Amino acid sequence: MHLLLWRINVFDLFFSLFLIYLKCNSITGVKIIGHDASVKKGGNITLFCHLTETEENLTHIVWQKQTRENPKQETFLIIDKNGETEHKNDLLVKVKFIGNIKEKNGSVQLLGMTLLDDGIYTCIFIFPNGQNQTNISVIVLAEVFWRLGALNDSLWTETSYSEHTDGSVTAVSHVLGAPSKDLNQKKIQCVVKHSTLTKEQELDYIINVHYPPELVVISPDDPTQTQEYLCSVDCNPTPTSYIWVKVNGSTPHSDSNKLFVPKSSSDFNGVYICTASNQYGSASGVLFVNNTGSTDDCWLLLGLVFSCAILWISLAYILSSGGKMLHIPHLSKSTVKVNT
């Protein structure tokens, strides 16, 4: 461990002094081609760096960086004239040299980028008599994703990124899927992660799926009162109209999704239809009303039931007494004479 730390310290000291010296001896007339780049969190990125317009041989290519993780400039990769590489801070599995020093191509690939890798990367070409360099801006985009929960099998997501001239980036993520009433009012969550946020930002979203009326149910508005009936509909958005019709009868008295049926007469008995509509379609439900009749009819029915009850009680009492109170006279034969 001590040996590794000593080697890193010597590495830093040597190249820091060497680069300070070379900065005072930049070679003019050469051109370095490099491009700023951006990458999504967790992705891989290629930093292109190519030296042109010179025939002078290189001795080294050096890569340095200043990132969110470490704002102080540090050297993380050195390529010698034979193409051999030396990595710092155990970056062997994260940094790959994909260029060619003989062709003066210093391009590298960085793997598994994190938000802390966002920053400025410097590509330095070193000659025996001096050096030239260029800076490459690397933007690691914020991570935007959806938590779909039980809807993972029904929905999928697509995310796009747009870079602006001021260096900012807009991330747009969409949830896609076949519209179904089963998805209506289901909750999902959009999550945003970025190094500038102290914690991940969570945004709740309720899916709103529009569909036509599919099920119409008519029931008493008040279980204790059957005079008013309510037309309930399964649809989204709510119906824009309700139409009540009495089959083979006059138009009933109604107010929106409520039907009013008087109980005082059987004249209002019959079949009623409620048709509910929204902008996507309509559906109907059926109600059959059969009132028992007027108030006088009710009292007559109550009296009949009461008389039958008294008769049944009396008969039961007589039978339980052994029949002593029941006298059935014998009939005798008789002759009936008819005068003509």
Contacts in CASP RR format, 6 or more apart in sequence:
PFRMAT RR
TARGET T0000
AUTHOR 0000-0000-0000
METHOD contacts of the structure
MODEL  1
MHLLLWRINVFDLFFSLFLIYLKCNSITGVKIIGHDASVKKGGNITLFCH
LTETEENLTHIVWQKQTRENPKQETFLIIDKNGETEHKNDLLVKVKFIGN
IKEKNGSVQLLGMTLLDDGIYTCIFIFPNGQNQTNISVIVLAEVFWRLGA
LNDSLWTETSYSEHTDGSVTAVSHVLGAPSKDLNQKKIQCVVKHSTLTKE
QELDYIINVHYPPELVVISPDDPTQTQEYLCSVDCNPTPTSYIWVKVNGS
TPHSDSNKLFVPKSSSDFNGVYICTASNQYGSASGVLFVNNTGSTDDCWL
LLGLVFSCAILWISLAYILSSGGKMLHIPHLSKSTVKVNT
8 88 0 8 1.000
8 89 0 8 1.000
11 75 0 8 1.000
11 86 0 8 1.000
11 88 0 8 1.000
12 74 0 8 1.000
12 75 0 8 1.000
15 62 0 8 1.000
15 75 0 8 1.000
15 78 0 8 1.000
19 62 0 8 1.000
19 124 0 8 1.000
19 131 0 8 1.000
22 124 0 8 1.000
22 126 0 8 1.000
22 130 0 8 1.000
22 131 0 8 1.000
23 131 0 8 1.000
25 129 0 8 1.000
25 130 0 8 1.000
25 131 0 8 1.000
26 130 0 8 1.000
26 131 0 8 1.000
26 132 0 8 1.000
27 54 0 8 1.000
27 56 0 8 1.000
27 127 0 8 1.000
27 129 0 8 1.000
27 130 0 8 1.000
27 131 0 8 1.000
27 132 0 8 1.000
29 53 0 8 1.000
29 54 0 8 1.000
30 51 0 8 1.000
30 52 0 8 1.000
30 53 0 8 1.000
30 54 0 8 1.000
30 125 0 8 1.000
30 132 0 8 1.000
31 51 0 8 1.000
31 52 0 8 1.000
31 53 0 8 1.000
32 49 0 8 1.000
32 50 0 8 1.000
32 51 0 8 1.000
32 52 0 8 1.000
32 123 0 8 1.000
32 125 0 8 1.000
32 132 0 8 1.000
32 133 0 8 1.000
32 134 0 8 1.000
33 48 0 8 1.000
33 49 0 8 1.000
33 50 0 8 1.000
33 51 0 8 1.000
33 52 0 8 1.000
34 47 0 8 1.000
34 48 0 8 1.000
34 49 0 8 1.000
34 50 0 8 1.000
34 123 0 8 1.000
34 134 0 8 1.000
34 136 0 8 1.000
35 48 0 8 1.000
35 136 0 8 1.000
36 136 0 8 1.000
36 137 0 8 1.000
36 138 0 8 1.000
36 139 0 8 1.000
37 45 0 8 1.000
37 46 0 8 1.000
37 47 0 8 1.000
37 48 0 8 1.000
37 136 0 8 1.000
37 137 0 8 1.000
37 138 0 8 1.000
37 139 0 8 1.000
38 45 0 8 1.000
38 138 0 8 1.000
38 139 0 8 1.000
38 140 0 8 1.000
38 141 0 8 1.000
38 161 0 8 1.000
38 163 0 8 1.000
38 169 0 8 1.000
39 45 0 8 1.000
39 113 0 8 1.000
39 138 0 8 1.000
39 139 0 8 1.000
39 140 0 8 1.000
39 141 0 8 1.000
40 113 0 8 1.000
40 140 0 8 1.000
40 141 0 8 1.000
40 143 0 8 1.000
40 159 0 8 1.000
40 161 0 8 1.000
41 113 0 8 1.000
41 114 0 8 1.000
41 115 0 8 1.000
41 140 0 8 1.000
41 141 0 8 1.000
41 142 0 8 1.000
41 143 0 8 1.000
41 193 0 8 1.000
42 112 0 8 1.000
42 113 0 8 1.000
42 114 0 8 1.000
43 111 0 8 1.000
43 112 0 8 1.000
43 113 0 8 1.000
44 109 0 8 1.000
44 110 0 8 1.000
44 111 0 8 1.000
44 112 0 8 1.000
44 113 0 8 1.000
45 109 0 8 1.000
45 110 0 8 1.000
45 113 0 8 1.000
45 138 0 8 1.000
46 98 0 8 1.000
46 107 0 8 1.000
46 108 0 8 1.000
46 109 0 8 1.000
46 110 0 8 1.000
47 63 0 8 1.000
47 107 0 8 1.000
47 108 0 8 1.000
47 109 0 8 1.000
47 110 0 8 1.000
47 121 0 8 1.000
47 123 0 8 1.000
47 136 0 8 1.000
47 138 0 8 1.000
48 107 0 8 1.000
49 61 0 8 1.000
49 105 0 8 1.000
49 106 0 8 1.000
49 107 0 8 1.000
49 108 0 8 1.000
49 123 0 8 1.000
49 134 0 8 1.000
49 136 0 8 1.000
50 104 0 8 1.000
50 105 0 8 1.000
50 106 0 8 1.000
50 107 0 8 1.000
51 58 0 8 1.000
51 104 0 8 1.000
51 105 0 8 1.000
51 106 0 8 1.000
51 125 0 8 1.000
51 132 0 8 1.000
52 104 0 8 1.000
54 104 0 8 1.000
56 127 0 8 1.000
56 128 0 8 1.000
56 129 0 8 1.000
57 81 0 8 1.000
57 127 0 8 1.000
57 128 0 8 1.000
58 81 0 8 1.000
58 101 0 8 1.000
58 104 0 8 1.000
58 125 0 8 1.000
58 126 0 8 1.000
58 127 0 8 1.000
59 80 0 8 1.000
59 81 0 8 1.000
59 126 0 8 1.000
59 127 0 8 1.000
59 128 0 8 1.000
60 78 0 8 1.000
60 79 0 8 1.000
60 80 0 8 1.000
60 81 0 8 1.000
60 126 0 8 1.000
61 78 0 8 1.000
61 79 0 8 1.000
61 101 0 8 1.000
61 106 0 8 1.000
61 123 0 8 1.000
61 124 0 8 1.000
61 125 0 8 1.000
61 126 0 8 1.000
62 75 0 8 1.000
62 77 0 8 1.000
62 78 0 8 1.000
62 79 0 8 1.000
62 123 0 8 1.000
62 124 0 8 1.000
62 126 0 8 1.000
63 75 0 8 1.000
63 76 0 8 1.000
63 77 0 8 1.000
63 78 0 8 1.000
63 95 0 8 1.000
63 108 0 8 1.000
63 121 0 8 1.000
63 122 0 8 1.000
63 123 0 8 1.000
63 124 0 8 1.000
64 73 0 8 1.000
64 74 0 8 1.000
64 75 0 8 1.000
64 76 0 8 1.000
64 121 0 8 1.000
64 122 0 8 1.000
64 124 0 8 1.000
65 73 0 8 1.000
65 74 0 8 1.000
65 76 0 8 1.000
65 119 0 8 1.000
65 120 0 8 1.000
65 121 0 8 1.000
65 122 0 8 1.000
66 72 0 8 1.000
66 73 0 8 1.000
66 74 0 8 1.000
66 119 0 8 1.000
66 120 0 8 1.000
66 122 0 8 1.000
67 116 0 8 1.000
67 117 0 8 1.000
67 118 0 8 1.000
67 119 0 8 1.000
67 120 0 8 1.000
68 115 0 8 1.000
68 116 0 8 1.000
68 117 0 8 1.000
68 118 0 8 1.000
68 119 0 8 1.000
68 195 0 8 1.000
69 116 0 8 1.000
69 117 0 8 1.000
73 122 0 8 1.000
74 88 0 8 1.000
74 89 0 8 1.000
75 88 0 8 1.000
76 87 0 8 1.000
76 88 0 8 1.000
76 89 0 8 1.000
76 91 0 8 1.000
76 95 0 8 1.000
77 85 0 8 1.000
77 86 0 8 1.000
77 87 0 8 1.000
77 88 0 8 1.000
77 91 0 8 1.000
77 95 0 8 1.000
77 97 0 8 1.000
77 108 0 8 1.000
78 85 0 8 1.000
78 86 0 8 1.000
79 85 0 8 1.000
79 97 0 8 1.000
79 101 0 8 1.000
79 106 0 8 1.000
80 86 0 8 1.000
80 101 0 8 1.000
81 101 0 8 1.000
82 101 0 8 1.000
83 97 0 8 1.000
83 101 0 8 1.000
85 97 0 8 1.000
87 95 0 8 1.000
93 111 0 8 1.000
94 110 0 8 1.000
94 111 0 8 1.000
94 112 0 8 1.000
95 108 0 8 1.000
95 109 0 8 1.000
95 110 0 8 1.000
95 111 0 8 1.000
96 108 0 8 1.000
96 109 0 8 1.000
96 111 0 8 1.000
97 106 0 8 1.000
97 107 0 8 1.000
97 108 0 8 1.000
98 107 0 8 1.000
98 108 0 8 1.000
98 109 0 8 1.000
99 105 0 8 1.000
99 106 0 8 1.000
99 107 0 8 1.000
99 108 0 8 1.000
100 106 0 8 1.000
104 125 0 8 1.000
106 123 0 8 1.000
106 125 0 8 1.000
110 117 0 8 1.000
110 138 0 8 1.000
113 138 0 8 1.000
113 140 0 8 1.000
114 140 0 8 1.000
115 140 0 8 1.000
115 142 0 8 1.000
115 143 0 8 1.000
115 193 0 8 1.000
115 194 0 8 1.000
115 195 0 8 1.000
116 140 0 8 1.000
116 195 0 8 1.000
117 138 0 8 1.000
117 140 0 8 1.000
118 138 0 8 1.000
118 139 0 8 1.000
118 140 0 8 1.000
118 195 0 8 1.000
119 137 0 8 1.000
119 138 0 8 1.000
119 139 0 8 1.000
120 135 0 8 1.000
120 136 0 8 1.000
120 137 0 8 1.000
120 138 0 8 1.000
121 135 0 8 1.000
121 136 0 8 1.000
121 137 0 8 1.000
121 138 0 8 1.000
122 133 0 8 1.000
122 134 0 8 1.000
122 135 0 8 1.000
122 136 0 8 1.000
123 133 0 8 1.000
123 134 0 8 1.000
123 136 0 8 1.000
124 131 0 8 1.000
124 132 0 8 1.000
124 133 0 8 1.000
125 131 0 8 1.000
125 132 0 8 1.000
125 133 0 8 1.000
139 163 0 8 1.000
139 167 0 8 1.000
139 169 0 8 1.000
140 195 0 8 1.000
141 161 0 8 1.000
141 169 0 8 1.000
141 171 0 8 1.000
142 169 0 8 1.000
142 171 0 8 1.000
142 192 0 8 1.000
142 193 0 8 1.000
142 194 0 8 1.000
143 191 0 8 1.000
143 192 0 8 1.000
143 193 0 8 1.000
143 194 0 8 1.000
144 159 0 8 1.000
144 171 0 8 1.000
144 172 0 8 1.000
144 173 0 8 1.000
144 190 0 8 1.000
144 191 0 8 1.000
144 192 0 8 1.000
144 193 0 8 1.000
145 157 0 8 1.000
145 159 0 8 1.000
145 173 0 8 1.000
145 190 0 8 1.000
145 191 0 8 1.000
146 155 0 8 1.000
146 157 0 8 1.000
146 173 0 8 1.000
146 175 0 8 1.000
146 188 0 8 1.000
146 189 0 8 1.000
146 190 0 8 1.000
146 191 0 8 1.000
147 188 0 8 1.000
147 189 0 8 1.000
147 190 0 8 1.000
147 191 0 8 1.000
148 155 0 8 1.000
148 157 0 8 1.000
148 175 0 8 1.000
148 188 0 8 1.000
149 188 0 8 1.000
151 183 0 8 1.000
151 186 0 8 1.000
151 188 0 8 1.000
154 177 0 8 1.000
154 178 0 8 1.000
154 180 0 8 1.000
154 183 0 8 1.000
155 175 0 8 1.000
155 176 0 8 1.000
155 177 0 8 1.000
155 183 0 8 1.000
155 188 0 8 1.000
156 175 0 8 1.000
156 176 0 8 1.000
156 177 0 8 1.000
157 173 0 8 1.000
157 174 0 8 1.000
157 175 0 8 1.000
157 176 0 8 1.000
158 173 0 8 1.000
158 174 0 8 1.000
158 176 0 8 1.000
159 171 0 8 1.000
159 172 0 8 1.000
159 173 0 8 1.000
159 174 0 8 1.000
160 171 0 8 1.000
160 172 0 8 1.000
160 173 0 8 1.000
161 169 0 8 1.000
161 170 0 8 1.000
161 171 0 8 1.000
161 172 0 8 1.000
162 169 0 8 1.000
162 170 0 8 1.000
162 172 0 8 1.000
163 169 0 8 1.000
164 170 0 8 1.000
171 192 0 8 1.000
173 190 0 8 1.000
175 188 0 8 1.000
175 207 0 8 1.000
179 209 0 8 1.000
179 210 0 8 1.000
179 211 0 8 1.000
180 209 0 8 1.000
181 209 0 8 1.000
181 211 0 8 1.000
181 214 0 8 1.000
181 234 0 8 1.000
181 236 0 8 1.000
183 207 0 8 1.000
183 209 0 8 1.000
184 207 0 8 1.000
184 208 0 8 1.000
184 209 0 8 1.000
184 211 0 8 1.000
184 236 0 8 1.000
185 206 0 8 1.000
185 207 0 8 1.000
185 208 0 8 1.000
186 206 0 8 1.000
186 207 0 8 1.000
187 204 0 8 1.000
187 205 0 8 1.000
187 206 0 8 1.000
187 207 0 8 1.000
188 204 0 8 1.000
188 205 0 8 1.000
188 207 0 8 1.000
189 202 0 8 1.000
189 203 0 8 1.000
189 204 0 8 1.000
189 205 0 8 1.000
190 202 0 8 1.000
190 203 0 8 1.000
190 205 0 8 1.000
191 200 0 8 1.000
191 201 0 8 1.000
191 202 0 8 1.000
191 203 0 8 1.000
192 200 0 8 1.000
192 201 0 8 1.000
192 203 0 8 1.000
193 200 0 8 1.000
193 201 0 8 1.000
208 236 0 8 1.000
209 236 0 8 1.000
210 236 0 8 1.000
210 237 0 8 1.000
210 280 0 8 1.000
211 235 0 8 1.000
211 236 0 8 1.000
211 280 0 8 1.000
212 235 0 8 1.000
212 278 0 8 1.000
212 280 0 8 1.000
212 281 0 8 1.000
212 282 0 8 1.000
212 283 0 8 1.000
213 233 0 8 1.000
213 234 0 8 1.000
213 235 0 8 1.000
213 239 0 8 1.000
213 276 0 8 1.000
213 277 0 8 1.000
213 278 0 8 1.000
213 281 0 8 1.000
213 282 0 8 1.000
213 283 0 8 1.000
214 234 0 8 1.000
214 235 0 8 1.000
214 283 0 8 1.000
215 233 0 8 1.000
215 234 0 8 1.000
215 283 0 8 1.000
216 231 0 8 1.000
216 232 0 8 1.000
216 233 0 8 1.000
216 234 0 8 1.000
216 274 0 8 1.000
216 275 0 8 1.000
216 276 0 8 1.000
216 283 0 8 1.000
216 284 0 8 1.000
216 285 0 8 1.000
217 231 0 8 1.000
217 232 0 8 1.000
217 233 0 8 1.000
217 285 0 8 1.000
218 229 0 8 1.000
218 230 0 8 1.000
218 231 0 8 1.000
218 232 0 8 1.000
218 259 0 8 1.000
218 272 0 8 1.000
218 274 0 8 1.000
218 285 0 8 1.000
218 286 0 8 1.000
218 287 0 8 1.000
219 229 0 8 1.000
219 230 0 8 1.000
219 232 0 8 1.000
220 226 0 8 1.000
220 228 0 8 1.000
220 229 0 8 1.000
220 230 0 8 1.000
221 228 0 8 1.000
221 229 0 8 1.000
221 230 0 8 1.000
221 258 0 8 1.000
222 228 0 8 1.000
226 261 0 8 1.000
226 263 0 8 1.000
227 260 0 8 1.000
227 261 0 8 1.000
227 262 0 8 1.000
227 263 0 8 1.000
228 258 0 8 1.000
228 259 0 8 1.000
228 260 0 8 1.000
228 261 0 8 1.000
229 258 0 8 1.000
229 259 0 8 1.000
229 261 0 8 1.000
229 272 0 8 1.000
229 287 0 8 1.000
230 257 0 8 1.000
230 258 0 8 1.000
230 259 0 8 1.000
231 242 0 8 1.000
231 244 0 8 1.000
231 257 0 8 1.000
231 258 0 8 1.000
231 259 0 8 1.000
231 274 0 8 1.000
231 276 0 8 1.000
231 285 0 8 1.000
232 257 0 8 1.000
233 239 0 8 1.000
233 257 0 8 1.000
233 276 0 8 1.000
233 283 0 8 1.000
235 276 0 8 1.000
235 278 0 8 1.000
235 280 0 8 1.000
235 283 0 8 1.000
236 278 0 8 1.000
237 278 0 8 1.000
237 279 0 8 1.000
238 278 0 8 1.000
239 257 0 8 1.000
239 276 0 8 1.000
239 277 0 8 1.000
239 278 0 8 1.000
240 277 0 8 1.000
240 278 0 8 1.000
240 279 0 8 1.000
241 276 0 8 1.000
241 277 0 8 1.000
242 254 0 8 1.000
242 256 0 8 1.000
242 257 0 8 1.000
242 274 0 8 1.000
242 275 0 8 1.000
242 276 0 8 1.000
243 274 0 8 1.000
243 275 0 8 1.000
243 277 0 8 1.000
244 251 0 8 1.000
244 252 0 8 1.000
244 254 0 8 1.000
244 259 0 8 1.000
244 272 0 8 1.000
244 273 0 8 1.000
244 274 0 8 1.000
245 251 0 8 1.000
245 252 0 8 1.000
245 272 0 8 1.000
245 273 0 8 1.000
245 275 0 8 1.000
246 252 0 8 1.000
246 270 0 8 1.000
246 271 0 8 1.000
246 272 0 8 1.000
246 273 0 8 1.000
247 270 0 8 1.000
247 271 0 8 1.000
247 272 0 8 1.000
247 273 0 8 1.000
248 271 0 8 1.000
252 259 0 8 1.000
252 260 0 8 1.000
252 261 0 8 1.000
252 268 0 8 1.000
252 272 0 8 1.000
253 259 0 8 1.000
253 260 0 8 1.000
254 260 0 8 1.000
257 274 0 8 1.000
257 276 0 8 1.000
259 272 0 8 1.000
259 274 0 8 1.000
259 287 0 8 1.000
261 268 0 8 1.000
261 272 0 8 1.000
261 289 0 8 1.000
261 291 0 8 1.000
262 268 0 8 1.000
263 291 0 8 1.000
263 293 0 8 1.000
264 293 0 8 1.000
264 294 0 8 1.000
264 295 0 8 1.000
265 291 0 8 1.000
265 293 0 8 1.000
265 294 0 8 1.000
266 290 0 8 1.000
266 291 0 8 1.000
266 292 0 8 1.000
266 293 0 8 1.000
266 294 0 8 1.000
268 289 0 8 1.000
268 291 0 8 1.000
269 289 0 8 1.000
269 290 0 8 1.000
269 291 0 8 1.000
270 288 0 8 1.000
270 289 0 8 1.000
270 290 0 8 1.000
271 286 0 8 1.000
271 287 0 8 1.000
271 288 0 8 1.000
271 289 0 8 1.000
272 286 0 8 1.000
272 287 0 8 1.000
272 288 0 8 1.000
272 289 0 8 1.000
273 284 0 8 1.000
273 285 0 8 1.000
273 286 0 8 1.000
273 287 0 8 1.000
274 284 0 8 1.000
274 285 0 8 1.000
274 287 0 8 1.000
275 282 0 8 1.000
275 283 0 8 1.000
275 284 0 8 1.000
275 285 0 8 1.000
276 282 0 8 1.000
276 283 0 8 1.000
276 284 0 8 1.000
292 298 0 8 1.000
292 301 0 8 1.000
318 325 0 8 1.000
318 326 0 8 1.000
END
